[in-house]
Amino acid sequence: MERLGHGVCHASFGELLQGVLPNNKKFLVNFKVQNISKVTLRLTTCQYSPEKETLYAESYKFFSKSYKIIRNILSDLGRHDDFFLEVNSDIPVGKGLSSSTADMVASSSALATALSIALKKEYISRMLTEIEPNDGLHYPGTSVYHHTTGTLIAQYNWVPPLYVLGIDSGGTIDTVKFNQTTVDWQENELNNYQYLLLELEDALVSQNVEKICMVATESTCLWQKINPKPFFDDALDFMQHTGGIGLVNAHSGTFLGILYHEGHKDRGEIIQAWGKTQPSFPAQWFKSVGCRSSTDSTDGSIND
């Protein structure tokens, strides 16, 4: 008998803050945007057929991590079902927007639905981290998270309502390989990240959007020595001249974002102006899950 399950997970536009704490543990604070991965899972009894094998092989080629996490969970449950994943996502891949994490979280949710079971958040953290560092997208709201160990530090049931002009430096970055990079952090840098995290957590509690953007901008600046964006100076200047209130970085990716208040009305003009400023680095609009739903498509690039 075939069982069907569905799952959905939002992307994260990089991180509001990412760094290393004085205990030498890496951490990040995610920033969920409205791009999503939707997964349909079909669970069937084990029975070989050439057609099934062809479908599986083609899907596995693009979503191997999602197949791995489902196979691992089924193994823990003592099950040996065949399954097939249908993944529909509008999240850019290999750009630091958590596309593979979103696929895996949505797949896990689809499996839980198909089997009518509940999977604990801590268990999902462990399953995800066995495959790759991740942004903790399975927790609601905004998460402060040890992304290499899968440990939740704190969670806030709110996401700042912001629009993001996402600018792509090109190419792709492998998250696993990037997180294996060794960085010689100085004690003052670790202490500074501790301070920034405390400031950001305070801003998340008080829902202080401006303060959040200040911390995100500082995190972007600090990370230039790790994963430099070639258009950083232009983006900073552009932000200051177009009503932007901060920068947000895909620390392990190719995107950098300029943050704007949700109510900013000149998005069409802004994206055209960026195209004239830096035509070599394309831009597109994103918006956080904290923004109100809207049918506004005046800039031709945001649709709900």
Buried (B, 14 or more C-beta within 10 A) or exposed (E): EEBEBBBBBBBBBBBBBBBBBEEEBBBBBBBBBBBBBBBBBBBEEEEEEEEEEEBBEEBBEEBEBBBBBBBBBBEEEEEEBBBBBBBEBEBBEBBBBBBBBBBBBBBBBBBBBBBEEEBEBEBBBBBBBEBBBBBBBBBBBBBBBBBBEBBBBBBBEEBBBBBBBBBBBEEEBEBEEBEEEEEEBEEEBBEBBBEBBEBBBEBBEEEBBEBBBBBBBBBBEBBEEBBEBEBBEBBBEBBEEBEBBBBBBBBBBBBBBBBBBBEBEBBBEBBEBBEEBBEEBBBBBBBBBBBEEEEEEEBEBBEE
